[in-house]
Amino acid sequence: MNRYPRDFRGHGPNPPDPQWPGGAKIAISLVLNYEEGGENNILHGDAQSEAFLSDIAGAQPWPGQRHWNMESLYDYGARAGFWRLHRLFTERGLPVTIYGVTTALARNPEQVAAMKAAGWEIASHGLKWVDHRDMAEDVERAQIAESFRLHAEVVGEPPRGWYTGRCSMNTVRLTAETARLDWISDTYDDDLPYWLEMGDRDQLVIPYTLEANDMRFATAPGYIEGEQFFTYLKDSFDTLYAEGQQGRAKMFSIGLHCRLIGRPGKIAGLIRFLDHAQRHQGVWFARRIDIARHWATTHPHRRIERPSQMTKQRFVERFGGIFEHSPWIAEGAWALELGPAHDCATGLHNALARIFRSAAPDQRLAVLRAHPDLAGKLAAAKRLTPESTAEQASAALDALTDDERATFQRLNTDYVAKHGFPFIIAVRDNTKASILQAFATRIGNDTETEFATACAQVERIAELRLKDLLP
């Protein structure tokens, strides 16, 4: 099977209404990454010092050495930045989700106690704040298991949410396979939660952010002052809030780090944003576990039979009649590079239409000739396919008067005599009167024009049939 794994469709053109509690127009998730004490350091058994997300411009790892300046910046996050943020959020009564690197939590007991006392959610940020890109799958699986164990030991209960961050191609699958998490966040691909099918596991994903994130203070291009951070957060909030007022509510994740936003000049921008957001009605500040529980209750996952995952036999059995009496089109579509984008009516229609459009003229002519006459002898003898029967009935072609039936039969005969194939029209888009009008107009077209028109109508009929079967 030639299958493409990436999902470009997501919720599609009509995303669900999240129905946030209290009719909120936006859900805001404040995430505080706690990494201080879990970063690369030879004290932690690593081969080099940390080089990621600090105020040291162009930092490089120091192999085999401790990096005093880097450690000092991380230490600031634990010693000063965390407490400044803790005061800010607790004074305002704002819920927070902690992405806690497990070994960092183990080295910071006072901060963990403060997180718990504040009622914050403490999710897992992996065992260590290191790059998992080249980590062997069995090693990463073992580290995930150890993170669960140590997290429960340090916090008092295992995590219900997970975000590795510096992940591998295996991370999402490995965390989902634990079947122990209410949510995972190692994606950046949506403004709403969604369900991910991993084998027998239906895993809720709450996408995260790398742009509404104070990490941009430590990357280029990025923010250099708190006002820039405030402006970006405000613009994001205003756009999402307006969408919520129009009935398209979303969620807004904001990523924070103790050693970055915890600095006085940077936190000023965050404070301005919180002032702005809290002046609005209909804003739900929520921990990610609260969002996960709401979504699971309001939008529980329902599996469908996905075309991209069907065997060839099942695919042709299911879709072989979409193009009238032409299963070869379904056979050709199954062999294409199908993926999640083709598990909906529009996507699968595109795949089937590609095979039809690329076929030789005589093959397409055979498809046209496979269609029955409108209100013709096959209909009278009740020998139409179920799809054609329902379609003709939708325009009351199964309840014609004797005069109307005679008119249709005459037009059918004249049309076929001139063009060499039946008159084809998407009946469900029309009425009996509009069909007769189209008959009278199109019978006078040249055959080349009419062939193209008939082919387009065949594709439209296929599209409508698929919409009866798929999202």
C-alpha positions in Angstrom: 0.0 0.0 0.0 1.4 3.4 -1.0 0.3 5.5 2.0 1.3 9.0 3.2 1.2 9.4 7.0 1.0 13.1 7.5 -2.5 14.6 8.2 -3.1 17.8 6.3 -6.8 17.7 6.9 -7.3 17.8 10.6 -10.7 19.1 11.6 -11.3 20.1 7.9 -13.1 23.2 6.7 -15.8 23.0 9.5 -14.0 22.4 12.8 -16.2 21.5 15.8 -17.6 24.0 18.3 -15.5 23.3 21.4 -18.4 24.4 23.6 -16.0 25.8 26.2 -17.5 26.0 29.7 -19.7 29.1 30.3 -19.9 29.8 26.6 -16.3 31.1 26.6 -15.0 32.5 23.3 -11.5 31.4 23.9 -9.6 28.9 26.1 -6.2 30.1 27.3 -3.6 27.5 28.4 -0.7 29.0 30.4 2.2 26.6 30.2 5.3 27.0 32.4 8.2 24.8 31.3 10.3 23.7 34.3 13.7 22.5 33.0 16.1 23.9 35.5 18.2 21.0 36.8 17.2 18.7 33.9 19.3 20.2 31.1 22.5 18.8 29.6 25.2 18.9 32.2 28.1 16.5 33.0 26.8 16.5 36.5 23.7 14.8 35.1 25.7 12.2 33.2 25.7 14.0 29.9 28.7 14.4 27.6 28.5 18.2 27.3 26.9 21.4 28.7 23.6 22.8 27.6 23.4 25.2 24.6 19.7 25.7 24.1 17.3 28.5 25.2 19.4 30.8 27.2 20.4 34.5 27.1 23.9 33.5 25.9 24.0 34.5 22.2 25.3 31.8 19.9 25.8 29.3 22.8 27.6 26.1 21.9 27.9 23.0 24.0 31.1 22.4 25.9 32.1 18.8 25.5 33.3 17.2 28.8 33.1 20.5 30.7 30.6 22.3 32.9 29.6 25.7 31.6 29.4 28.1 34.6 27.6 30.9 32.8 25.0 28.5 31.3 24.3 26.9 34.6 24.0 30.3 36.3 21.3 31.3 33.8 19.3 28.1 34.4 19.8 28.6 38.1 18.2 32.0 37.9 15.0 30.4 36.5 14.7 28.2 39.7 15.9 30.8 42.2 14.2 33.9 41.0 12.2 33.5 37.8 9.9 30.8 39.2 8.9 32.7 42.3 8.2 35.9 40.3 5.9 33.9 38.1 4.4 32.0 41.0 3.4 35.3 42.7 2.0 36.7 39.4 -0.2 33.7 38.7 -1.4 32.9 42.3 -2.2 36.6 43.0 -4.5 36.6 39.9 -5.9 33.1 40.6 -4.7 31.8 37.2 -4.4 28.1 36.6 -1.1 26.8 35.1 0.1 23.7 33.6 3.7 22.8 34.4 5.8 20.9 31.8 8.1 19.4 34.4 11.3 17.7 33.4 11.3 14.8 35.9 14.9 15.1 37.0 14.5 18.8 37.3 11.4 18.4 39.6 13.4 15.9 41.7 16.1 18.6 42.2 13.6 21.4 43.1 11.4 20.2 46.0 10.3 23.7 47.2 9.1 24.7 43.7 7.2 21.4 43.4 5.6 22.0 46.7 4.5 25.5 45.6 3.1 24.1 42.3 1.0 21.6 44.2 -0.2 24.1 46.8 -1.3 26.4 43.9 -3.3 23.6 42.4 -1.3 23.7 39.2 -1.2 20.6 36.9 2.2 19.0 36.8 2.6 17.2 33.5 5.8 15.4 32.3 8.4 17.1 30.1 10.3 13.9 29.8 13.0 12.5 32.0 15.7 14.9 30.9 15.8 18.2 28.9 17.9 16.7 26.1 17.5 16.1 22.4 15.8 12.8 21.6 16.3 13.1 17.8 18.9 10.3 17.6 17.8 8.3 20.6 17.2 4.6 20.0 13.6 3.7 20.3 14.2 1.2 23.1 16.2 3.8 25.0 13.5 6.4 24.7 10.8 3.9 25.7 12.8 3.1 28.8 13.3 6.8 29.6 9.5 7.4 29.3 8.9 4.5 31.8 11.5 5.9 34.2 10.0 9.4 33.9 6.6 8.0 35.0 8.1 6.2 37.9 10.2 9.2 39.1 7.4 11.7 38.6 5.0 9.7 40.8 7.8 9.4 43.4 8.6 13.1 43.4 5.1 14.6 42.8 3.0 12.0 44.6 1.1 10.9 41.5 2.0 10.0 37.9 1.5 12.6 35.1 -1.7 12.8 33.1 -0.2 14.9 30.4 3.1 14.8 28.4 5.3 17.1 26.3 8.8 16.0 25.4 9.7 19.1 23.2 13.0 18.0 21.8 11.3 14.9 20.5 12.1 12.1 18.0 9.9 10.7 15.3 8.9 8.0 17.8 8.0 10.2 20.8 4.2 10.7 20.1 3.7 7.0 19.3 5.7 5.9 22.4 3.9 8.2 24.8 0.5 7.3 23.3 1.3 3.6 23.6 1.7 3.9 27.4 -2.2 4.3 27.5 -1.6 6.3 30.7 -2.0 9.9 29.4 -5.1 12.0 29.1 -3.3 14.2 26.7 0.0 14.7 24.8 1.2 17.9 23.3 4.2 17.1 21.0 2.5 18.7 18.0 2.0 22.3 16.8 -0.6 21.6 14.1 -3.9 23.0 15.2 -5.8 25.5 17.3 -8.1 22.8 18.8 -7.5 19.4 20.4 -8.0 16.3 18.3 -7.9 12.6 18.6 -5.0 10.5 17.3 -5.6 6.8 16.5 -2.5 4.8 17.6 -3.4 1.1 17.2 -6.2 0.4 19.6 -5.5 3.6 21.5 -7.5 6.8 20.9 -5.1 9.4 22.2 -6.2 13.0 22.8 -3.7 15.6 21.4 -3.6 19.2 22.7 -1.3 21.0 20.3 1.3 23.3 21.7 3.1 26.4 20.4 6.6 27.5 19.5 5.6 31.1 18.4 3.4 32.4 21.3 6.3 31.3 23.4 9.0 33.2 25.3 11.6 31.0 23.8 11.6 33.6 21.0 13.6 35.8 23.5 16.5 33.3 23.0 16.2 32.5 19.3 16.5 34.5 16.1 14.3 36.0 14.8 12.8 36.7 18.2 11.7 39.2 20.8 14.2 41.6 22.4 11.8 43.4 24.7 8.7 42.6 26.7 6.6 45.0 24.6 7.1 42.8 21.5 6.0 39.7 23.4 2.9 41.6 24.6 2.1 42.7 21.1 2.3 39.2 19.7 0.2 37.7 22.5 -2.4 40.5 22.2 -2.7 40.2 18.4 -3.1 36.4 18.8 -5.7 36.8 21.5 -7.6 39.4 19.6 -7.8 37.3 16.5 -8.9 34.2 18.3 -11.3 36.1 20.5 -13.0 37.6 17.4 -13.2 34.1 15.8 -14.9 33.0 19.0 -17.4 35.8 18.8 -18.2 34.5 15.3 -19.0 31.0 16.6 -15.5 29.5 15.8 -14.0 29.3 19.3 -10.4 28.1 19.6 -7.7 27.6 22.3 -4.6 29.7 22.8 -1.5 28.1 24.3 1.2 30.3 25.7 4.6 28.8 26.4 6.8 30.2 29.2 10.2 29.4 30.8 11.3 30.5 34.3 14.7 31.6 33.2 13.4 33.6 30.3 10.0 35.3 31.0 11.0 35.3 34.7 13.3 38.2 34.0 11.9 41.6 35.0 12.1 43.2 31.6 10.4 40.3 29.9 7.7 39.6 32.4 6.4 43.1 32.0 5.1 42.1 28.6 3.3 39.1 30.0 1.7 41.2 32.7 0.3 43.6 30.1 -1.1 40.7 28.2 -2.8 39.2 31.2 -4.3 42.7 32.0 -5.6 42.8 28.4 -7.1 39.3 28.4 -8.7 39.6 31.9 -10.5 42.7 30.8 -12.6 40.6 28.4 -15.7 38.5 29.2 -15.9 34.9 28.0 -12.2 34.0 28.6 -11.5 30.5 30.1 -8.1 30.2 31.6 -7.6 26.4 32.0 -5.1 23.8 32.8 -4.5 21.4 30.0 -6.0 18.6 32.0 -9.2 20.6 32.3 -9.2 21.1 28.5 -8.6 17.4 28.0 -11.4 16.4 30.3 -13.8 18.8 28.7 -12.9 17.7 25.2 -13.2 14.0 26.0 -16.7 14.6 27.5 -17.9 17.0 24.8 -16.2 15.5 21.8 -15.5 11.8 22.5 -13.7 10.0 19.7 -15.7 8.0 17.2 -13.7 5.8 14.8 -14.7 5.5 11.1 -13.7 3.0 8.5 -10.9 4.9 6.8 -10.4 4.5 3.0 -6.7 5.0 3.3 -6.5 2.0 5.7 -8.7 -0.4 3.7 -7.5 -3.4 1.9 -7.8 -3.3 -1.9 -10.7 -5.7 -1.8 -12.6 -3.7 0.8 -11.9 -0.4 -0.9 -13.3 -1.6 -4.3 -16.2 -3.2 -2.5 -17.0 0.0 -0.8 -16.3 2.5 -3.6 -16.4 0.5 -6.8 -19.9 1.8 -7.6 -19.2 5.5 -7.0 -18.5 5.8 -10.7 -21.4 3.9 -12.3 -20.4 0.3 -13.1 -16.7 1.2 -13.2 -14.8 -0.5 -10.4 -11.5 -0.1 -12.3 -11.6 3.6 -11.1 -11.6 2.5 -7.5 -8.8 0.0 -8.2 -6.7 2.8 -9.6 -7.4 5.2 -6.8 -6.5 2.6 -4.2 -3.0 2.4 -5.7 -2.4 6.1 -5.3 -0.5 7.8 -2.5 -3.5 7.9 -0.1 -3.4 9.3 3.4 -5.5 10.9 6.1 -6.5 13.7 3.7 -8.4 11.1 1.6 -10.5 9.8 4.5 -13.2 12.3 3.7 -15.6 12.7 0.8 -13.7 15.6 -0.8 -10.3 13.9 -0.5 -11.4 10.5 -1.8 -13.4 12.1 -4.6 -10.2 13.8 -5.7 -8.4 10.5 -5.8 -11.1 8.8 -7.8 -11.5 11.7 -10.2 -7.8 11.6 -10.9 -8.1 8.1 -12.3 -11.1 9.1 -14.3 -9.5 12.2 -15.7 -6.3 10.5 -16.7 -8.0 7.6 -18.4 -8.1 7.3 -22.2 -11.0 8.9 -24.0 -12.5 5.5 -24.8 -12.4 4.5 -21.2 -14.2 7.6 -20.1 -16.7 7.1 -22.9 -17.4 3.6 -21.4 -18.1 5.2 -18.1 -20.6 7.6 -19.7 -22.3 4.8 -21.5 -22.5 2.8 -18.2 -25.0 5.4 -16.9 -28.7 4.7 -17.4 -31.1 6.9 -19.3 -33.1 9.3 -17.1 -36.5 7.8 -16.5 -35.7 5.2 -19.1 -36.4 1.5 -19.6 -34.1 0.4 -16.8 -35.8 2.6 -14.3 -39.2 1.3 -15.4 -38.0 -2.2 -15.0 -36.5 -1.3 -11.6 -33.0 -2.5 -12.7 -31.1 0.6 -11.7 -28.3 0.5 -9.1 -29.5 1.6 -5.6 -27.6 4.9 -6.0 -29.2 5.7 -9.4 -32.7 4.7 -8.1 -32.4 7.1 -5.1 -31.0 9.9 -7.3 -33.7 9.7 -9.9 -36.3 9.6 -7.1 -34.9 12.8 -5.6 -36.2 14.7 -8.6 -39.4 12.8 -8.7 -38.3 11.0 -11.9 -39.9 7.8 -10.5 -43.3 9.5 -10.5 -43.7 10.9 -14.0 -47.0 11.2 -15.9 -47.3 9.2 -19.1 -46.7 12.4 -21.1 -43.6 13.3 -19.0 -42.2 9.8 -19.4 -42.8 10.0 -23.2 -41.0 13.3 -23.3 -38.0 12.0 -21.4 -37.8 8.9 -23.6 -37.9 11.0 -26.8 -35.2 13.3 -25.5 -33.0 10.4 -24.5 -33.3 8.8 -27.9 -32.5 12.1 -29.7 -29.5 12.8 -27.3 -27.9 9.4 -27.7 -28.4 9.4 -31.5 -26.5 12.7 -31.7 -23.8 12.2 -29.1 -23.4 8.5 -28.6 -23.8 8.4 -24.9 -26.7 9.0 -22.4 -27.7 12.4 -21.1 -26.0 12.7 -17.7 -26.8 15.3 -15.1 -26.4 15.4 -11.3 -30.1 14.9 -10.6 -29.8 15.8 -6.9 -28.7 19.3 -7.9 -31.8 19.8 -10.0 -35.5 19.6 -10.3 -37.6 17.9 -12.9 -38.1 21.3 -14.6 -34.4 22.2 -14.6 -33.5 18.8 -15.9 -35.8 19.2 -18.9 -34.5 22.7 -19.5 -30.9 21.4 -19.5 -31.9 18.5 -21.8 -33.3 21.0 -24.3 -30.1 23.2 -24.2 -27.4 20.5 -24.2 -28.9 18.4 -26.9 -27.8 21.2 -29.3 -24.2 21.3 -28.2 -21.4 19.8 -30.3 -20.3 16.4 -29.1 -16.9 17.5 -27.8 -18.5 20.1 -25.6 -21.1 17.7 -24.4 -18.5 15.0 -23.7 -16.7 17.4 -21.3 -20.0 18.5 -19.7 -21.0 14.9 -19.2 -17.7 14.0 -17.6 -18.0 16.9 -15.2 -21.5 15.7 -14.3 -20.2 12.2 -13.7 -17.6 13.6 -11.3 -20.3 15.6 -9.5 -22.5 12.6 -9.1 -19.6 10.7 -7.6 -18.9 13.5 -5.2 -22.5 13.5 -4.0 -22.4 9.7 -3.5 -19.3 10.0 -1.4 -20.8 12.6 0.8 -23.4 10.0 1.7 -20.7 7.7 2.9 -17.9 9.8 4.4 -17.3 13.0 6.4 
